[in-house]
């Protein structure tokens, strides 16, 4: 047990083992359907939304914060973008670009509002982002008048439901893009290093000259921007902005992906790639259970158990490391 | 307590300490910072366990394995950091953990009756229904005493109870101690303040380096003898003699009228290039707060700071670094290092901008090279620069902290307890490094609770008391007894 706990790759490796077992068992049970490329591509497309949300959440959680507002931000930014797209006098690529930009700005502003009470008054992010969850939820319904807003232009359809080479759905490319940019940002820049430093020891980071307030603010803004990208992808896919998009299980699934992916809720450690695999594992799990006709309520029980297992392992490993 | 011994990893905190406390007396426990007073008392209170030795209460062997055991035996501990719940009222705090109940309900009347009786018996002036956070520190201390007595404590330990009290509150506290004594309680009173011992103590025990050195009745223990027993040794000779500061050396650090209430009260001093100035004084005297204010860790309320002759405004640690000030903090685990990060990441954290290439990304090759160079120079013993600092020894962790600050171009180095908890070999290396720094024209301010270290390393020693410079000594005049006398406020 102790040798296992010492392994820093414990989380990742146990995930891989878990996933392999899953693949073999389910593939046999489903007579080969699980490993079919078409099925796997479908899983990737399904996880795109929770994965992009989880990427933003990863930044926040590494600073030992949390962002509860992302789900309703998806709905709100989607509605805002649908309205914008319908109001703009031009079409085609410029329309897509401007619409996306508006959504990103709205998401960034929401993140900034989330961060201000946290950095200025040291209030818990749980509360400020919880308030934003309610505010954005309400605003989405007010702006949309309570029903989905159909997007008149067809310029978005290539993004929402197009494919590359005829079989890779475009949303997957967005996910790959977001994951790549986020990984570089977190692993290769000064900002990324500071995110880890202040999550690991905020006082030490501050005394080393890190502008803690600025880094935290940017982190919440990134999370808001990720939510707006998901809002954009949903809007493009359904050709409408609906206020209830993102307000179901998206928030919890994103947090689950981060946690299962090895990012510590205590802050200071984690990775974007881990989050991607966390989201992938959860996606595969659901897909596999569907293929072998597991009762949908039982599916929730299994997901909960996987999350619990992940955090228990995390804690055991940390305790072991501290003792060593 | 008989023959108490206790070791922590790498440190022998107590060895063979014995002391006796009689009913109805106040035993004062004195000693330098780190002499073992707190550890000894924690053992009595069940917060730590002794490796050897035993405790007898009323002549019977007592087993104290937890704070609960201590409580059951009538031992009450009043720590320096008070343990009151600020949101509860004074009354609620007094009966906390001991609430009278009727069935499953709290019996408010019984609680009030009990607390009122206690407060009256002791002659305390305490508003019972006031929320504790609104009360003064003195009143909170009274709550702690009442709380201990509510649990029927007969042995009461007070750790520097007067440190944060006003003169009037001290008088009130002493009156209460006198009543407790008259009621047959035994009191162990830990203090750094020489002047209050004659007023309060019956007997005095001096601890030094984890051993009980001497115990005498208060009347037979003059202040000079106490100080001599506390210091005990002459300054160790193993400190390298710092080179003389050139007569024309420019003033590198100039602190003028620094105020940050309540800990820093109008502090002014200068440090020249090539000079080490030691700040001596008791824990809580304001030494750390002074260097924190200089570094920008806490913003000063008023005062002027000059570095290399130029006025600098330092409001955040970032400003401090930009002004060329390096602050090596006292608590490396909490303030100096990100334990979950590698040696490399910690080393470059404060000067990461140096390694950012034109594309905005960190140049990993240059960063690694710099980290390797620094760890080699400082001889940090680590398997690789990718090792997490959590896994290094205290001395090597401290070297990583130093590496972090040496990477920059700092001209002023503030060392707060630079050698706490590290082995003698690493200490010597750190002293050598300090000399290297001043040879290159840096100015050093060193806070240390280890008297030999302050006296051995400093060109000048400033003794801090109550947030002010109580007295300044040149290297030749700074003797242990003079410094201790100035720090404790005893007449020299």
Interface residues (C-beta under 8 A of the other chain):
Chain A: X184 X188 X189 X190 X193 X194 X196 X197 X200 X201 X203 X204 X205 X206 X207 X208 X209 X210 X211 X268 X269 X321 X322 X324
Chain B: X295 X297 X316 X317 X318 X320 X321 X322 X327 X329 X334 X335 X336 X337 X338 X339 X340 X341 X345 X349 X350 X352 X353 X356 X360 X361 X362 X364 X390 X391 X404
